[in-house]
Amino acid sequence: MIVPAGAVELRPPRLRDGGAWSSIRLRDRGHLERWEPSSPERWEERNGVLAWPSQYGALRRMGRQGTALPFVIAVNGEFVGQLTIGNVIRGALCSAWVGYWVASTRVGGGVASAAVALAVDHAFHAAGLHRLEATVRPDNGPSLRVLEKVGFRREGLYRRYLNVEGGWHDHLCLAVTVEDLPRGAVHALVTQGRARLA
């Protein structure tokens, strides 16, 4: 999919992505840390190049088990972020959550919206899911706009939902179902004039 920033694609993570992943995560600490769950490990420890093999292994394991669909976000072939469809539940629920991050140098060019749209269409069609959810802090305006452009609707507020930066923060719950996007999320972005097909 083509957006102002370039050609956006999702692909599986690779072991050799470690250098790019770590470089962006370490450089963009201020951009990313304020939105991500707290961890007992220091930022440098959990995002250094030596942390990638365990991250990669965990993503591959969850992918093989069918509990997650991990993706790299690439623009013009360059690693620029990560997207995960997680907590995949089959059966009567048939749902999952979506989480993502994009390098600070790629914010504002339609990259996150395109990546989420591609992921939604993959989840609903190739993976056969029915519903996707995302939780976002109410003060994270850019992420809320990304989800709403793609077709997610606000469903409620989770009070003190997630520990971020050492404190419990409220998060909005947004969701979309396959019925909400009969022609797909990519089609919705193209119709809005925010993207075009390659």
C-alpha atoms as a printed R data frame, in Angstrom:
    type eleno elety resid chain resno       x       y      z
1   ATOM     1    CA   MET     A     1   0.000   0.000  0.000
2   ATOM     2    CA   ILE     A     2   1.333   3.447 -0.919
3   ATOM     3    CA   VAL     A     3   1.030   6.355  1.547
4   ATOM     4    CA   PRO     A     4   2.832   9.727  1.605
5   ATOM     5    CA   ALA     A     5   5.779   8.116  3.460
6   ATOM     6    CA   GLY     A     6   6.220   5.396  0.800
7   ATOM     7    CA   ALA     A     7   5.289   1.758  0.184
8   ATOM     8    CA   VAL     A     8   4.141   0.125  3.437
9   ATOM     9    CA   GLU     A     9   4.193  -3.620  3.913
10  ATOM    10    CA   LEU     A    10   3.925  -6.107  6.744
11  ATOM    11    CA   ARG     A    11   6.231  -9.112  6.848
12  ATOM    12    CA   PRO     A    12   7.259 -11.723  9.402
13  ATOM    13    CA   PRO     A    13  10.110 -10.742 11.739
14  ATOM    14    CA   ARG     A    14  13.561 -12.153 10.981
15  ATOM    15    CA   LEU     A    15  16.504 -12.831 13.256
16  ATOM    16    CA   ARG     A    16  18.574 -10.340 11.241
17  ATOM    17    CA   ASP     A    17  16.102  -7.537 12.129
18  ATOM    18    CA   GLY     A    18  17.780  -7.223 15.535
19  ATOM    19    CA   GLY     A    19  20.127  -4.379 14.641
20  ATOM    20    CA   ALA     A    20  17.426  -2.166 13.127
21  ATOM    21    CA   TRP     A    21  14.944  -3.020 15.903
22  ATOM    22    CA   SER     A    22  17.408  -2.187 18.666
23  ATOM    23    CA   SER     A    23  18.721   0.970 16.988
24  ATOM    24    CA   ILE     A    24  15.220   2.433 16.658
25  ATOM    25    CA   ARG     A    25  14.079   1.336 20.126
26  ATOM    26    CA   LEU     A    26  17.155   2.822 21.847
27  ATOM    27    CA   ARG     A    27  17.052   6.068 19.844
28  ATOM    28    CA   ASP     A    28  13.285   6.511 20.312
29  ATOM    29    CA   ARG     A    29  13.054   5.809 24.031
30  ATOM    30    CA   GLY     A    30  11.313   9.151 24.702
31  ATOM    31    CA   HIS     A    31   8.867   8.522 21.862
32  ATOM    32    CA   LEU     A    32   7.976   4.960 22.898
33  ATOM    33    CA   GLU     A    33   8.450   4.463 26.629
34  ATOM    34    CA   ARG     A    34   5.608   6.748 27.733
35  ATOM    35    CA   TRP     A    35   3.044   4.484 26.020
36  ATOM    36    CA   GLU     A    36   4.441   1.010 26.724
37  ATOM    37    CA   PRO     A    37   3.880  -1.258 29.756
38  ATOM    38    CA   SER     A    38   6.311  -0.893 32.653
39  ATOM    39    CA   SER     A    39   9.031  -3.492 33.057
40  ATOM    40    CA   PRO     A    40  11.477  -4.278 35.863
41  ATOM    41    CA   GLU     A    41  14.299  -4.311 33.287
42  ATOM    42    CA   ARG     A    42  16.048  -1.119 32.261
43  ATOM    43    CA   TRP     A    43  15.108   0.201 28.796
44  ATOM    44    CA   GLU     A    44  18.630  -0.446 27.507
45  ATOM    45    CA   GLU     A    45  18.529  -4.076 28.670
46  ATOM    46    CA   ARG     A    46  15.182  -4.965 27.131
47  ATOM    47    CA   ASN     A    47  15.801  -3.060 23.876
48  ATOM    48    CA   GLY     A    48  19.510  -3.619 23.258
49  ATOM    49    CA   VAL     A    49  20.635  -5.739 20.332
50  ATOM    50    CA   LEU     A    50  21.221  -8.684 22.703
51  ATOM    51    CA   ALA     A    51  17.516  -8.611 23.671
52  ATOM    52    CA   TRP     A    52  16.287  -9.217 20.107
53  ATOM    53    CA   PRO     A    53  16.996 -12.971 19.917
54  ATOM    54    CA   SER     A    54  14.724 -13.640 22.912
55  ATOM    55    CA   GLN     A    55  12.070 -11.224 21.579
56  ATOM    56    CA   TYR     A    56  12.283 -12.872 18.165
57  ATOM    57    CA   GLY     A    57  12.103 -16.340 19.692
58  ATOM    58    CA   ALA     A    58   9.036 -15.434 21.735
59  ATOM    59    CA   LEU     A    59   7.291 -13.945 18.680
60  ATOM    60    CA   ARG     A    60   8.066 -17.035 16.578
61  ATOM    61    CA   ARG     A    61   6.884 -19.359 19.337
62  ATOM    62    CA   MET     A    62   3.575 -17.483 19.728
63  ATOM    63    CA   GLY     A    63   3.163 -17.470 15.949
64  ATOM    64    CA   ARG     A    64   3.710 -21.226 15.725
65  ATOM    65    CA   GLN     A    65   1.263 -21.803 18.591
66  ATOM    66    CA   GLY     A    66  -1.330 -19.621 16.869
67  ATOM    67    CA   THR     A    67  -1.649 -17.230 19.820
68  ATOM    68    CA   ALA     A    68  -0.158 -14.243 17.980
69  ATOM    69    CA   LEU     A    69   0.533 -12.903 14.503
70  ATOM    70    CA   PRO     A    70   3.795 -10.910 14.679
71  ATOM    71    CA   PHE     A    71   4.812  -8.504 11.911
72  ATOM    72    CA   VAL     A    72   7.564  -6.072 11.011
73  ATOM    73    CA   ILE     A    73   6.378  -2.781  9.515
74  ATOM    74    CA   ALA     A    74   8.540  -1.853  6.529
75  ATOM    75    CA   VAL     A    75   8.529   1.272  4.356
76  ATOM    76    CA   ASN     A    76  10.220   0.890  0.984
77  ATOM    77    CA   GLY     A    77  11.749  -2.314  2.371
78  ATOM    78    CA   GLU     A    78  13.241  -0.635  5.482
79  ATOM    79    CA   PHE     A    79  12.368  -1.808  9.013
80  ATOM    80    CA   VAL     A    80  10.459   1.063 10.687
81  ATOM    81    CA   GLY     A    81   8.329  -0.583 13.371
82  ATOM    82    CA   GLN     A    82   6.486  -3.554 14.712
83  ATOM    83    CA   LEU     A    83   2.874  -4.721 14.843
84  ATOM    84    CA   THR     A    84   1.484  -7.673 16.742
85  ATOM    85    CA   ILE     A    85  -1.944  -9.223 16.715
86  ATOM    86    CA   GLY     A    86  -1.932 -10.913 20.104
87  ATOM    87    CA   ASN     A    87  -4.024 -13.033 22.431
88  ATOM    88    CA   VAL     A    88  -5.657 -14.765 19.479
89  ATOM    89    CA   ILE     A    89  -8.682 -16.667 20.750
90  ATOM    90    CA   ARG     A    90 -10.657 -19.003 18.513
91  ATOM    91    CA   GLY     A    91 -14.035 -20.601 19.045
92  ATOM    92    CA   ALA     A    92 -17.089 -18.524 19.840
93  ATOM    93    CA   LEU     A    93 -15.013 -15.389 20.583
94  ATOM    94    CA   CYS     A    94 -12.695 -15.469 17.545
95  ATOM    95    CA   SER     A    95 -10.887 -12.255 18.499
96  ATOM    96    CA   ALA     A    96  -7.516 -10.704 19.303
97  ATOM    97    CA   TRP     A    97  -5.881  -7.386 20.170
98  ATOM    98    CA   VAL     A    98  -3.591  -5.307 17.992
99  ATOM    99    CA   GLY     A    99  -0.592  -3.311 19.189
100 ATOM   100    CA   TYR     A   100   1.997  -1.402 17.179
101 ATOM   101    CA   TRP     A   101   4.809   1.126 17.230
102 ATOM   102    CA   VAL     A   102   6.513   3.128 14.507
103 ATOM   103    CA   ALA     A   103   9.876   4.920 14.534
104 ATOM   104    CA   SER     A   104   9.621   8.614 15.381
105 ATOM   105    CA   THR     A   105  11.121   9.451 11.982
106 ATOM   106    CA   ARG     A   106   8.125   7.759 10.293
107 ATOM   107    CA   VAL     A   107   5.288   9.296 12.309
108 ATOM   108    CA   GLY     A   108   2.784  11.381 10.342
109 ATOM   109    CA   GLY     A   109   3.230   9.879  6.890
110 ATOM   110    CA   GLY     A   110   0.391   7.366  7.055
111 ATOM   111    CA   VAL     A   111   2.655   4.439  8.001
112 ATOM   112    CA   ALA     A   112   0.830   3.352 11.162
113 ATOM   113    CA   SER     A   113  -2.609   3.677  9.542
114 ATOM   114    CA   ALA     A   114  -1.516   1.615  6.548
115 ATOM   115    CA   ALA     A   115   0.097  -1.036  8.760
116 ATOM   116    CA   VAL     A   116  -2.990  -1.365 10.952
117 ATOM   117    CA   ALA     A   117  -5.264  -1.553  7.888
118 ATOM   118    CA   LEU     A   118  -3.126  -4.318  6.369
119 ATOM   119    CA   ALA     A   119  -3.167  -6.181  9.693
120 ATOM   120    CA   VAL     A   120  -6.941  -5.859 10.090
121 ATOM   121    CA   ASP     A   121  -7.549  -7.268  6.619
122 ATOM   122    CA   HIS     A   122  -5.113 -10.120  7.261
123 ATOM   123    CA   ALA     A   123  -6.740 -10.903 10.625
124 ATOM   124    CA   PHE     A   124 -10.268 -10.920  9.215
125 ATOM   125    CA   HIS     A   125  -9.585 -12.762  5.984
126 ATOM   126    CA   ALA     A   126  -6.438 -14.924  6.068
127 ATOM   127    CA   ALA     A   127  -6.576 -15.584  9.839
128 ATOM   128    CA   GLY     A   128 -10.374 -15.861 10.032
129 ATOM   129    CA   LEU     A   129 -10.871 -13.630 13.079
130 ATOM   130    CA   HIS     A   130 -14.111 -11.751 13.747
131 ATOM   131    CA   ARG     A   131 -13.085  -8.921 16.105
132 ATOM   132    CA   LEU     A   132  -9.979  -6.899 16.914
133 ATOM   133    CA   GLU     A   133  -9.490  -4.658 19.941
134 ATOM   134    CA   ALA     A   134  -6.926  -2.016 20.808
135 ATOM   135    CA   THR     A   135  -6.383  -0.186 24.083
136 ATOM   136    CA   VAL     A   136  -4.955   3.337 24.019
137 ATOM   137    CA   ARG     A   137  -4.379   5.956 26.670
138 ATOM   138    CA   PRO     A   138  -6.825   8.855 26.187
139 ATOM   139    CA   ASP     A   139  -3.911  11.305 25.869
140 ATOM   140    CA   ASN     A   140  -2.358   9.384 22.947
141 ATOM   141    CA   GLY     A   141  -4.130  11.381 20.229
142 ATOM   142    CA   PRO     A   142  -1.991  10.155 17.304
143 ATOM   143    CA   SER     A   143  -2.703   6.483 18.069
144 ATOM   144    CA   LEU     A   144  -6.422   7.166 18.524
145 ATOM   145    CA   ARG     A   145  -6.504   8.872 15.114
146 ATOM   146    CA   VAL     A   146  -4.715   5.919 13.486
147 ATOM   147    CA   LEU     A   147  -7.312   3.464 14.787
148 ATOM   148    CA   GLU     A   148 -10.307   5.650 13.977
149 ATOM   149    CA   LYS     A   149  -9.091   6.240 10.385
150 ATOM   150    CA   VAL     A   150  -8.977   2.476  9.919
151 ATOM   151    CA   GLY     A   151 -12.509   1.985 11.277
152 ATOM   152    CA   PHE     A   152 -12.139   1.213 14.984
153 ATOM   153    CA   ARG     A   153 -14.880   2.609 17.240
154 ATOM   154    CA   ARG     A   154 -14.582   3.628 20.880
155 ATOM   155    CA   GLU     A   155 -16.347   1.170 23.171
156 ATOM   156    CA   GLY     A   156 -15.417   2.188 26.681
157 ATOM   157    CA   LEU     A   157 -12.839   3.208 29.240
158 ATOM   158    CA   TYR     A   158 -10.789   0.772 31.301
159 ATOM   159    CA   ARG     A   159  -9.909   2.467 34.600
160 ATOM   160    CA   ARG     A   160  -6.316   2.041 35.828
161 ATOM   161    CA   TYR     A   161  -5.894  -0.645 33.173
162 ATOM   162    CA   LEU     A   162  -2.151  -0.825 32.554
163 ATOM   163    CA   ASN     A   163   0.995   0.086 34.447
164 ATOM   164    CA   VAL     A   164   2.973   2.502 32.276
165 ATOM   165    CA   GLU     A   165   6.004   4.460 33.477
166 ATOM   166    CA   GLY     A   166   5.436   3.199 37.007
167 ATOM   167    CA   GLY     A   167   1.780   4.247 37.352
168 ATOM   168    CA   TRP     A   168  -1.637   2.790 36.581
169 ATOM   169    CA   HIS     A   169  -3.261   4.549 33.618
170 ATOM   170    CA   ASP     A   170  -6.756   4.554 32.138
171 ATOM   171    CA   HIS     A   171  -7.049   3.213 28.582
172 ATOM   172    CA   LEU     A   172  -9.787   3.577 26.010
173 ATOM   173    CA   CYS     A   173 -10.974   0.352 24.403
174 ATOM   174    CA   LEU     A   174 -11.516   0.529 20.648
175 ATOM   175    CA   ALA     A   175 -12.737  -2.328 18.488
176 ATOM   176    CA   VAL     A   176 -13.712  -3.299 14.971
177 ATOM   177    CA   THR     A   177 -15.487  -6.383 13.615
178 ATOM   178    CA   VAL     A   178 -15.472  -7.891 10.168
179 ATOM   179    CA   GLU     A   179 -19.041  -6.607  9.616
180 ATOM   180    CA   ASP     A   180 -17.835  -3.019 10.178
181 ATOM   181    CA   LEU     A   181 -15.536  -3.243  7.151
182 ATOM   182    CA   PRO     A   182 -17.329  -5.298  4.491
183 ATOM   183    CA   ARG     A   183 -14.816  -4.212  1.834
184 ATOM   184    CA   GLY     A   184 -11.823  -4.184  4.174
185 ATOM   185    CA   ALA     A   185  -9.722  -1.665  6.079
186 ATOM   186    CA   VAL     A   186  -7.356  -1.062  3.156
187 ATOM   187    CA   HIS     A   187 -10.346  -0.204  0.962
188 ATOM   188    CA   ALA     A   188 -11.523   2.246  3.643
189 ATOM   189    CA   LEU     A   189  -8.163   4.075  3.640
190 ATOM   190    CA   VAL     A   190  -8.062   4.175 -0.165
191 ATOM   191    CA   THR     A   191 -11.644   5.503 -0.307
192 ATOM   192    CA   GLN     A   192 -10.700   8.248  2.177
193 ATOM   193    CA   GLY     A   193  -7.828   9.247 -0.127
194 ATOM   194    CA   ARG     A   194  -5.238   8.382  2.543
195 ATOM   195    CA   ALA     A   195  -3.576   5.574  0.554
196 ATOM   196    CA   ARG     A   196  -3.444   3.941 -2.818
197 ATOM   197    CA   LEU     A   197  -2.757   0.419 -3.933
198 ATOM   198    CA   ALA     A   198   0.627  -0.370 -5.457
